[in-house]
Amino acid sequence: MARRAMTKKTNTATIHDQSLVRGEGGELHQIAASSDKALTTAQGTPIADDQNSLKVGARGPTLIEDFHFREKIFHFDHERIPERVVHARGYGAHGFFETYKSLAKYTRADVFQRAGEKTPAFVRFSTVAGSKGSFDLARDVRGFAVKLYTQEGNWDIVGNNIPVFFIQDAIKFPDVIHSVKPEPDRGFPQAQSAHDTFWDFISLTPESMHMVMWVMSDRAIPRSFRFMQGFGVHTFRLVNASDESTFVKFIWKPKLGMQSVVWNEAVKINGADPDFHRRDLWDAIQSGNFPEWELCVQLFDQEFADNFDFDVLDATKLIPEEVVAPIPVGRLVLDRMPDNFFAETEQVAFMTQNVPPGVDFSNDPLLQGRNFSYLDTQLKRLGSSNFTHLPINAPKCPFHHFQQDGHMAMHNPTGRANYQPNSFGEGPRESPDRGFRSFADGEDGQKVRLRAESFADHYSQATQFFNSQTFVEQRHIAMALAFELSKVEAPVIRERMISHLLNIDEGLARTVADKLGIADMPRAADAAVTPRKDLEPSPALSIIANGPDRFEGRKVGVLVSNGMDAALLTALQVALEAEGATMEVIALKAGGVVADDDTTIVARHMVDGGPSVLFDAVALLLTDDGAELLTREAAARDFVADAFAHCKFIGFTPGALPLLIKAGVDPAADEGLVPLTDAGAVDAYVESCRKLRLWAREVSVKV
Ligand code: HDE
């Protein structure tokens, strides 16, 4: 007996002694004691001992009678729900949408009636191909799904960060997704399109060529969710009080501008911080830097649709902004992280069919298919037709219906009549005036399995996209295609892709063929419609040409050594704060360094835990001795060499020269290397950082 009591005491003592609390600066402190809440079973029974299962004697067998143990393990065994079949890896945040002005002329949607109205919102960003635990910087499309809890029901704009899609008809969705997911026999590669089955399918599917150009562009490796555009992709309808319809396409534009990383950087970020995008959103929101987007609409009528070069129902095509100018109609601000990732981000159910009165669908066959899929998939994933009872999915406006019972029903009707019409005067009734009415489009035709001829041009907009990119971005597309196809083992697939590229841009096709060692160029793929070369470039499609010219929201990595200039660090911090940017200190030891004024500068990262790929620009605040020491640290040399190779701005004190030289970087190589001789030089450095990258350098670091 004495021995048993002693064992129990030692086990519990370590648990209750101390707790952690967060200080004002976010730092963790230890305090004595813990909460006064009693631990109970899920049935509410108080628990006396949560450290030991019930046994016959201290070393004997465990008893099945131990209901607490059984309940605890049972619940744990059932913690996981199926991950999303696509877009499994995602990260969400709460916020609001603020309407700029009334759009009553175009739509009776309540959310667009009053200027200044704020509507609660939840947004989930995601990658498409990878599983829930995959890394953030995969080359992939990003999901950009917005749920607006309007006064007339939830409106979900389930979009992507790319305005077009791989396929034209939803019936091909399982095929394109199967092809990009890990190959079924070997179970890899994870979260990557660089493999045979993906490119096999793509090369046999000419309609995907426009999308492929986007996915091979920098759009597919964004620096942050905060720096991405979002697109509703399909043509939708707005319908006003007189039942008149206007076609609409939705675009979200980030206030801080667009920015992407380079591929070599993405590969390294995935190792250094697989949660790079999650952490970025978390840090921004937790520190009060709320990301913001403007919702823009491209509005057009039937006459435009009839005369436009392409079919507005074809999701592999876009309408250039120069042809139909986007009109800003409101802003989306994300200002609160979920309290619980599972309850909110994992269980949120977005559905294209969630539209309020005043918003309606077009006949885009991809959209029509999605309207089935999103309801269906929630049942599989969330396990009950009552998934709308989960707080994250429930409307925030009054709602009344006669749906009842089922697994886990939480809102249950009261009263006698659970049907209508009824004579008891109970329950809700229809609202013919304000209720949802489908736009009464006149449809007429034979039942056929056909693709419209107006969908047949698969190359012209791919060429237009390529021609709209800067030289640097065009090079990135060529490099991405060469990289991806270099991982494809079957020569026939590589060649088939080159034959498609010949229809898009001959120079691009030749560059990629050359990198792949294809000496004999195949002939161009047969095209159903002769590819057009006369479409005007659309400057709005380039990321680099539309740079924000601001460093706001970006982050500098500052490598420091003992004896460093404390005044310089302070000046840098002040200048970055004024710019709306942040910095993190990196040193050889996590304990940090002692500066020239004897203050201790604590490091956020050790040098091998804080590579320069995690930052938008770097600064080397080093003494001669400090730099000499760091020349012997491979991670410090990589820090500098990578920053240079990734075309970042590098500020450096004279003392940093030995490290620059050892890393193979000529301190006078270009204007991206900014000497930080004294505090006065800091402003010039921060000003250069506004360009984000010195792209002119790239030709000297990437062949
Ligand atoms: Fe999705 N898609 N999708 N998709 N999609 C899903 O729904 C589907 C498509 C998009 O953060 C699934 O709840 C079909 C285009 C986003 O929870 C599923 C087709 C666009 C998200 C589904 C498409 C998207 C999804 C999986 C071809 C951009 C994540 C889990 C017709 C406009 C939402 C789920 C979130 C998720 C089906 C094509 C965007 C299976 C059948 C085009 C952002 O229902």
Residues whose N, C-alpha, C, O or C-beta is under 5 A from the ligand:
A	BS01	HDE	R84 V85 V86 H87 G90 R124 S126 G143 F144 A145 V158 G159 N160 F165 A170 F173 F231 G232 V233 V348 F350 L366 G369 R370 S373 Y374 T377
